Amino acid sequence: MILRLRLPIALAILGLGAYAEWAALRAAPLTAGATAAEIRIAGADFVCGAILTVAGAAAVGRVPGDRIGRLLLLAGLAWYLGTFSTSGVDAYADLGAVFVSLHRGLLVHAFLTYPTGRADRHSAPIIVAVYGVSAVAPLAGTPAAVLAVAAATAVMAAGRARSSRGPERRARGVAASAAALFGAALVVAAVVDLRDAGAFAARFALWTYDVAVALAAAALCFDLLRRRWVRATIADLVLDLGEASAPVSLRDYLGDAVGDRSLELGYYVAERTTFVDDDGRVLDVANCGPGRVATIVEDADGPVAALVYSEAVDDAELINGVAAAARAAVANDRLRREIERQVDELRASQRRILEAGDAQRRRLAAAVRERPERALAEAAELLDSLDVRSPAAAAVLDDARIELARAREELTGFARGLHPRALANGLAAALADLAQASPIQVALDVTEIRVSAMSEAAAYFVCSETLANAAKHAGASRVTVYLRAVARTLQLEVKDDGMGGADMAAGSGLRGLRDRVEALGGRFELASDAGSGTVICVELPA
C-alpha cells in the first residue's frame, strides 16, 4: 500500500515542510521581518528535510531497505513537524516542541538496523533509549544527552559492522560511517552549547548538523539503490571458491556470504530423491522449521543442491547469486571427485602392473637360480674332477674354469637385478650387500626396517641405480645412504660427492625409478646442481 502511495506521501510531507518553514519565518518568505540569515537557515532546513523525505520514498519497497525507507520518511516528517517549534504561533510552537528532536531516534533506529530495519537484542536497548531521550525535548537538548546519543550510536554501529558477516558487514560499514558523521555533528553542537560560543558558532553547528543529516540519509539511500555490497559479496564468494587450493567446506563459504552461519547445504542424491548434508544426514527442505526457508539449486538436469537458511536473509538478489555460485561449486566438486576417482584408478592400475611385473621378476630370478645356475655349478664341479696331465689341456681347462666363473657371476648379477635375494633378509642387509659390491666408498646410516615387499624393492632399486650412476657417470668418490621410518613413511636419501648435473629427462633410469616410487604412492625428488653432487630423496609408504 505504502509503495503505491509513496509519491503522494512524499509530496505531502514536502508541502508540510514548506508551510513549516513559512511559519518559522512568522510570515511569507522574504518578508521584511525575516533577515537574509534566517531565510538561508530556513532554506537549508527545508533542503535537509527534503533529502530525508526523498531518500525514504526512494528506499521504500526495496528488499532489504523497505523498513529503512519508512524510517527515513518518518524522520523527514518529524523534521518538518519539529520546525514548527520556532513558529510565532503558539499552537504551532507547542506542536513542534513535541517533535523537535524525535527525528534523532528515527535516524539512530535506521543506522543501527541497516540494511534490514530489524533490531537485535544488542541494538534494541540503545534504540529504545534514544527514542526516550529524543521524545523529551528539554532532555534531548542538554549537552550530556546529546553526547550520550552521539557516542552510543557511533560505537554500536561500528560494533555491528565488525561483528557481522557477508553482505551485512559491507552494508553496516556504510551505516557505521553515516552514524559516525551524525555523531560528529552532535558532538559539535554539544561543545558549542557547553562553551556558549556565540551566534556565529551556533549557526556553524546548525549548518554542520543539517549537512551531516542530509549526507547520512543520502548515503543510506544511495547504498540501498546501488546494492554494491550484494554484488561485491557474490564476486568475493566466486573468487574464494575459485582460489581455494584444497577442498573446503562449501557450507561455511555460503553461510559467510549470506551472513548466516546456521545455513545448511544439502546435496541432491538422485537414487534417494532427497538431499543430504556433508555428514550424510537427510535435509528436510519441505519442513525447514520455524524461521527457516529453503531454496532449491537446479541445473539443466534438475536439482543439484538445497540451501536452508534464516528467513531474516530476505534478499532475493543475494540468494540468487549465492545459489548460482553454489551451482558452479557443486559442479566443480563433482568434476574434482570424478578426476580424483580416475586418478585413483590409474594409480591402482599402475600398482597392479608393478606388482605383476615384480612377481614375474621373482619367478624368473628363482628359475635362473634353480636351473641355469645349478647347471653351471655342476659343470664347475665336473671340470674340477677332471685329471688332465697334458700342460696344453690343463691350460684349456683353466680357461674354461675362468669363463665358467665369469658366466656364473654374470648370471648371479642378472638374477640379482631381477629381484635381489638379499631382500629376504631385510632391506638393511640388502643395502649392505650393495655397499660391499660398489667400487666406490659407501657410508650407510640405515635403521633396520621391515615394510611391504613393494616398498623394500623400490628402495633397493633406487639405491642400486644411484650407486651405479655415481660410479659410472658422476665421478663420485663417496656415497652416503640414509634410511629411516618416520610417521608410517619410509624415508631414503642417497647423496654423492660427484660432479652433479643429473637430469631426469636425460635418461630412462631415473624416470623409471620415479615412476616406480610414484606408482606406490610415494614421492621422488632429485637435486643435482652442476659441481654440487647429486641428492635423491624418496618417501615410500611404510
C-alpha positions in Angstrom: 0.0 0.0 0.0 2.7 2.5 1.0 4.6 1.6 -2.1 1.8 2.9 -4.4 1.3 6.0 -2.2 5.0 6.8 -1.6 5.0 9.7 -4.1 1.8 11.4 -2.8 3.1 10.9 0.8 6.5 12.4 -0.1 4.8 15.4 -1.8 2.5 15.9 1.2 5.5 15.9 3.6 7.4 18.4 1.4 4.3 20.6 1.3 4.1 20.4 5.1 7.8 21.3 5.2 7.3 24.4 3.1 4.5 25.5 5.3 6.5 24.8 8.5 9.4 26.9 7.2 7.0 29.7 6.3 5.5 29.5 9.8 9.0 29.6 11.3 9.6 32.9 9.4 6.4 34.2 11.0 5.1 35.2 7.6 5.5 34.5 3.9 9.1 34.2 2.7 11.1 37.3 2.0 9.0 39.5 4.3 10.6 42.4 6.0 10.6 40.7 9.3 12.9 37.9 8.1 16.6 38.5 7.7 18.7 37.0 5.0 20.4 34.8 7.5 17.1 33.5 8.8 16.0 32.8 5.2 19.2 30.9 4.5 18.7 28.8 7.6 15.1 28.1 6.7 16.2 27.1 3.2 18.9 24.7 4.5 16.4 23.3 7.0 13.9 22.6 4.2 16.5 21.0 1.9 17.7 18.7 4.7 14.1 17.6 5.4 13.5 17.2 1.7 16.6 14.9 1.3 15.3 12.8 4.3 11.9 12.5 2.6 13.1 11.8 -0.9 15.6 9.2 0.3 13.0 7.5 2.3 10.5 7.4 -0.6 13.2 6.0 -2.9 14.1 3.3 -0.5 10.5 2.2 0.3 9.8 -1.2 -1.5 13.5 -2.2 -1.5 14.4 -5.6 -0.1 16.2 -5.2 2.1 15.6 -1.5 2.8 11.9 -1.1 2.9 11.9 -0.5 6.7 14.9 1.8 6.4 12.9 3.8 3.8 9.9 4.1 6.1 12.2 5.2 8.9 13.7 8.0 6.7 10.2 9.0 5.6 9.1 9.3 9.2 12.3 11.2 10.0 11.5 13.7 7.3 8.0 14.2 8.7 9.4 14.6 12.2 12.0 17.0 11.0 9.4 19.3 9.5 7.0 18.9 12.4 9.9 19.9 14.7 10.4 23.1 12.6 7.0 24.4 13.9 8.7 24.8 17.4 10.2 28.1 16.1 6.9 29.4 14.8 5.5 32.6 16.3 2.0 30.9 16.6 1.7 29.3 20.0 -0.3 26.3 18.8 2.3 25.6 16.1 5.2 26.0 18.6 3.6 23.7 21.1 3.1 21.0 18.4 6.7 21.5 17.2 8.1 21.2 20.7 6.9 17.6 20.8 8.7 16.6 17.6 11.8 18.9 17.7 14.2 16.1 18.5 12.2 13.0 17.5 14.0 12.6 14.2 17.1 11.6 16.0 15.5 8.5 17.4 14.3 7.6 13.9 17.8 8.2 12.4 19.5 6.2 15.1 17.0 3.4 14.5 17.9 3.4 10.8 21.7 3.5 11.5 21.6 0.6 13.9 19.3 -1.7 11.9 20.6 -1.0 8.4 20.0 -2.6 5.9 17.1 -4.9 7.1 15.5 -2.5 9.6 15.3 -5.2 12.2 16.8 -4.6 15.6 18.6 -7.3 17.6 19.0 -7.8 21.3 22.1 -5.7 21.3 20.8 -2.7 19.4 17.2 -2.7 20.7 18.0 -1.2 24.1 20.1 1.6 22.6 17.3 2.4 20.1 14.6 2.5 22.8 16.8 4.7 25.0 17.4 7.2 22.2 13.7 7.3 21.3 13.0 8.0 25.0 15.6 10.8 25.1 14.5 12.3 21.8 10.9 12.4 22.8 11.6 14.7 25.7 12.8 18.0 24.2 14.2 19.6 27.3 16.3 16.5 28.0 17.3 15.9 24.3 18.7 19.5 24.2 21.1 19.0 27.1 24.8 18.6 26.1 25.1 15.5 28.2 22.2 13.8 26.4 23.5 14.9 23.0 27.0 13.5 23.7 25.5 10.2 25.1 23.4 9.7 21.9 26.4 10.5 19.7 28.7 8.1 21.5 26.2 5.2 21.8 25.2 5.5 18.1 28.7 5.6 16.8 30.0 2.8 19.0 27.1 0.5 18.4 27.1 1.0 14.6 30.8 0.3 14.5 30.5 -2.8 16.6 27.7 -4.2 14.5 29.8 -3.7 11.4 32.8 -5.5 12.9 30.7 -8.4 14.2 28.6 -9.1 11.1 29.4 -11.3 8.1 28.9 -11.3 4.4 26.9 -8.6 2.7 25.7 -7.2 6.0 29.3 -6.4 7.0 29.7 -4.2 4.0 26.3 -2.7 4.3 26.7 -1.9 8.0 30.1 -0.4 7.2 28.2 2.3 5.3 25.7 2.7 8.2 28.6 3.0 10.6 30.2 5.8 8.5 26.8 7.6 8.4 26.4 7.1 12.2 29.9 8.5 12.8 29.2 11.6 10.7 25.9 12.1 12.5 27.6 11.6 15.9 30.3 14.1 15.0 27.7 16.8 14.2 26.0 16.1 17.5 29.4 16.5 19.3 30.0 19.8 17.6 26.5 21.0 18.7 27.1 19.9 22.3 30.5 21.5 22.5 29.1 24.8 21.1 26.3 24.7 23.7 28.7 23.9 26.6 31.0 26.8 25.7 28.2 29.2 24.9 30.4 30.2 21.9 28.0 32.8 20.5 25.7 33.3 17.5 28.3 32.5 14.8 29.3 29.2 16.4 25.7 28.3 16.9 24.9 28.9 13.2 28.0 26.8 12.3 26.8 24.0 14.5 23.3 24.2 12.9 24.7 24.1 9.4 27.1 21.2 10.3 24.2 19.2 11.7 22.0 19.9 8.6 24.8 18.8 6.3 25.6 15.7 8.3 21.9 14.5 8.4 21.5 15.1 4.7 24.7 13.3 3.8 23.9 10.4 6.1 20.4 9.9 4.6 21.7 10.3 1.0 24.5 7.7 1.8 22.0 5.1 3.0 19.6 5.7 0.1 22.4 5.6 -2.5 23.8 2.4 -1.0 20.3 0.7 -1.0 19.7 1.7 -4.6 23.1 0.6 -5.9 23.4 -2.5 -3.6 27.1 -2.8 -4.4 27.6 -4.8 -1.2 25.5 -7.6 -2.7 27.4 -7.8 -5.9 30.8 -7.5 -4.1 29.8 -10.3 -1.8 28.9 -12.6 -4.7 32.1 -11.7 -6.5 34.2 -12.4 -3.4 32.4 -15.7 -2.9 33.1 -16.8 -6.5 36.8 -15.8 -6.1 37.1 -17.5 -2.8 35.7 -20.7 -4.2 37.9 -20.5 -7.3 41.1 -19.8 -5.4 40.7 -22.5 -2.8 43.8 -24.7 -3.1 42.2 -27.6 -1.2 38.7 -29.0 -0.7 36.8 -26.5 1.5 33.6 -26.5 3.4 31.2 -25.1 0.8 28.6 -24.7 3.5 30.8 -22.3 5.5 31.6 -20.2 2.4 27.9 -19.9 1.6 27.0 -19.1 5.2 29.5 -16.3 5.4 28.3 -14.9 2.1 24.7 -14.6 3.2 25.6 -13.6 6.8 24.0 -16.7 8.3 26.4 -19.3 9.8 23.5 -21.6 10.5 23.0 -22.1 6.8 22.6 -25.8 5.8 23.7 -27.2 2.5 22.3 -30.4 1.1 23.4 -32.3 -2.0 20.8 -34.0 -4.1 21.0 -37.8 -4.2 19.0 -38.9 -7.3 18.8 -42.5 -6.1 17.1 -41.5 -2.9 15.4 -38.4 -4.4 16.4 -36.4 -1.3 19.1 -34.0 -0.1 21.9 -35.0 2.3 24.5 -32.8 4.1 28.2 -33.3 4.4 27.7 -35.8 7.2 25.1 -37.9 5.3 22.1 -36.6 7.2 18.9 -36.1 5.3 17.9 -32.4 4.9 14.2 -31.9 5.1 13.6 -29.0 2.7 9.8 -29.3 2.9 9.7 -28.7 6.6 12.7 -26.4 7.5 11.4 -25.4 10.9 10.2 -22.1 12.3 12.0 -19.1 10.9 13.8 -21.1 8.2 13.3 -21.2 4.4 14.7 -23.3 1.7 16.0 -22.6 -1.8 16.5 -25.4 -4.3 19.5 -25.1 -6.6 18.9 -26.6 -10.0 20.8 -27.0 -13.3 19.7 -28.2 -16.7 19.3 -31.8 -15.4 17.3 -31.0 -12.3 18.1 -30.3 -8.6 21.7 -30.4 -7.5 21.6 -28.9 -4.0 19.4 -27.1 -1.4 20.1 -24.2 0.8 18.3 -23.9 4.2 18.7 -20.5 5.9 17.1 -18.0 8.2 14.2 -16.1 6.8 15.9 -12.9 8.0 18.1 -13.2 4.9 15.3 -11.5 2.9 17.2 -10.6 -0.2 16.3 -12.3 -3.5 19.2 -10.9 -5.4 21.7 -12.2 -2.9 20.1 -15.6 -2.6 20.0 -16.0 -6.4 23.7 -15.0 -6.7 24.7 -17.4 -3.9 22.6 -20.2 -5.5 24.4 -19.6 -8.8 27.8 -19.8 -7.0 26.7 -22.9 -5.2 25.6 -24.5 -8.5 29.0 -23.9 -10.0 30.8 -25.1 -6.9 28.8 -28.3 -6.7 29.5 -28.9 -10.4 33.2 -28.3 -9.9 33.2 -30.5 -6.8 31.6 -33.3 -8.8 34.2 -32.9 -11.6 37.0 -32.9 -9.0 35.7 -36.0 -7.4 35.5 -37.7 -10.8 39.1 -36.7 -11.6 40.3 -38.0 -8.3 38.4 -41.3 -8.8 40.1 -41.7 -12.2 43.5 -40.8 -10.8 43.0 -43.4 -8.0 42.0 -46.0 -10.6 45.1 -45.1 -12.7 47.4 -45.4 -9.6 45.7 -48.7 -8.7 46.3 -49.9 -12.2 49.9 -48.8 -12.1 50.4 -50.6 -8.8 48.8 -53.8 -10.1 51.1 -53.7 -13.2 54.1 -53.1 -11.0 53.2 -55.9 -8.6 52.6 -58.3 -11.6 56.0 -57.3 -13.0 57.7 -57.8 -9.7 56.1 -61.2 -9.2 57.2 -62.2 -12.7 60.7 -61.0 -11.9 60.8 -63.0 -8.7 59.7 -66.1 -10.6 62.3 -65.6 -13.3 65.0 -64.9 -10.8 64.1 -68.1 -9.0 64.1 -70.0 -12.2 67.5 -68.7 -13.1 68.9 -69.7 -9.8 67.1 -73.1 -9.9 68.2 -74.3 -13.3 71.0 -72.4 -15.2 72.9 -71.6 -12.1 72.7 -75.1 -10.8 73.8 -76.4 -14.2 76.8 -74.1 -14.2 77.7 -75.2 -10.7 77.5 -78.8 -11.7 79.7 -78.1 -14.8 82.3 -76.4 -12.5 82.3 -79.4 -10.2 82.8 -81.7 -13.3 85.7 -79.6 -14.5 87.3 -79.7 -11.1 87.1 -83.5 -11.1 89.0 -83.9 -14.3 92.6 -85.1 -14.1 94.4 -83.7 -17.1 98.2 -84.3 -17.3 98.9 -82.5 -20.6 100.0 -78.9 -20.0 98.1 -77.7 -23.1 94.9 -79.4 -21.9 95.4 -78.1 -18.4 95.7 -74.5 -19.8 92.5 -75.0 -21.8 90.8 -76.4 -18.7 91.9 -73.4 -16.7 90.5 -71.1 -19.3 87.2 -73.0 -19.2 87.1 -72.6 -15.4 87.6 -68.8 -15.7 84.9 -68.4 -18.3 82.6 -70.6 -16.3 83.2 -68.5 -13.2 82.6 -65.3 -15.2 79.3 -66.7 -16.6 78.2 -67.7 -13.1 79.0 -64.2 -11.8 77.1 -62.6 -14.7 74.2 -64.9 -14.2 74.1 -64.1 -10.5 74.2 -60.4 -11.2 71.4 -60.8 -13.7 69.3 -62.7 -11.1 70.0 -60.1 -8.5 68.8 -57.4 -10.9 65.6 -59.3 -11.5 65.0 -59.5 -7.7 67.6 -59.3 -5.0 67.9 -62.4 -3.0 69.3 -60.3 -0.1 65.9 -58.7 0.5 64.8 -62.0 2.0 67.0 -60.9 5.0 65.7 -57.4 5.1 66.3 -54.1 3.4 69.3 -53.2 5.6 71.1 -56.4 4.7 70.4 -55.9 1.0 71.8 -52.3 1.1 74.8 -53.7 2.9 75.4 -56.1 0.1 75.1 -53.3 -2.4 77.6 -51.1 -0.5 80.1 -54.0 -0.3 79.8 -54.7 -4.0 80.1 -51.0 -5.0 83.5 -49.9 -6.5 83.3 -46.6 -4.5 83.1 -45.9 -0.8 79.5 -46.2 0.6 78.6 -44.9 4.1 75.4 -46.5 5.4 73.2 -44.8 8.0 70.4 -47.3 8.0 67.8 -48.4 10.5 66.6 -51.9 10.3 63.0 -51.6 8.9 60.5 -54.2 7.7 58.0 -52.7 5.4 56.0 -54.0 2.4 57.9 -56.1 -0.2 57.0 -53.5 -2.8 58.4 -50.6 -0.8 61.5 -52.6 0.0 62.1 -53.5 -3.6 61.6 -49.9 -4.7 64.1 -48.6 -2.1 66.6 -51.2 -3.1 66.4 -50.4 -6.8 66.7 -46.7 -6.1 69.9 -47.3 -4.2 71.2 -49.8 -6.8 70.7 -47.5 -9.7 72.0 -44.4 -7.8 75.2 -46.2 -6.8 75.8 -47.4 -10.3 75.3 -43.8 -11.7 77.6 -42.4 -9.1 80.4 -44.8 -10.0 79.9 -44.7 -13.8 78.8 -41.2 -14.6 79.2 -38.8 -11.7 82.9 -39.5 -10.9 82.0 -39.7 -7.2 84.4 -41.0 -4.6 81.8 -41.4 -1.7 78.1 -42.0 -1.4 76.1 -41.7 1.8 72.8 -43.6 2.2 70.3 -42.6 5.0 67.2 -44.8 5.7 64.6 -44.1 8.3 60.9 -44.8 9.1 59.1 -41.6 10.1 55.3 -41.4 10.7 54.4 -44.5 8.7 56.7 -43.4 5.9 60.0 -44.9 4.7 62.4 -42.1 4.0 65.5 -42.7 1.9 68.2 -40.3 0.9 71.2 -41.1 -1.3 73.9 -38.4 -1.6 77.1 -38.5 -3.6 80.0 -36.0 -4.0 80.3 -36.3 -7.7 80.1 -33.7 -10.5 76.3 -33.4 -10.3 74.2 -32.3 -13.3 72.0 -35.4 -13.4 68.8 -34.7 -15.4 65.6 -36.7 -15.0 64.8 -36.1 -18.7 68.2 -37.2 -19.9 67.8 -40.9 -19.3 65.2 -43.6 -18.7 66.8 -44.9 -15.5 65.9 -42.1 -13.2 62.5 -41.8 -14.8 61.8 -45.4 -14.2 62.7 -45.1 -10.6 60.4 -42.1 -10.2 57.6 -44.0 -11.9 58.1 -47.0 -9.6 58.1 -44.8 -6.5 55.1 -42.7 -7.5 53.1 -45.8 -8.6 53.3 -46.9 -4.9 52.0 -43.6 -3.7 55.5 -42.3 -2.8 57.5 -39.2 -3.6 60.7 -38.9 -5.6 62.9 -35.8 -5.6 66.2 -35.1 -7.4 68.6 -32.3 -6.6 71.8 -32.3 -8.8 73.3 -28.9 -9.5 76.5 -28.9 -11.5 79.5 -29.3 -9.3 77.5 -29.9 -6.1 76.9 -33.6 -6.3 73.6 -35.4 -6.5 70.9 -36.0 -3.8 67.9 -38.3 -4.3 65.2 -38.2 -1.7 62.5 -40.8 -1.7 59.4 -41.3 0.5 57.5 -44.6 0.4 54.5 -45.8 2.3 55.7 -48.0 5.2 
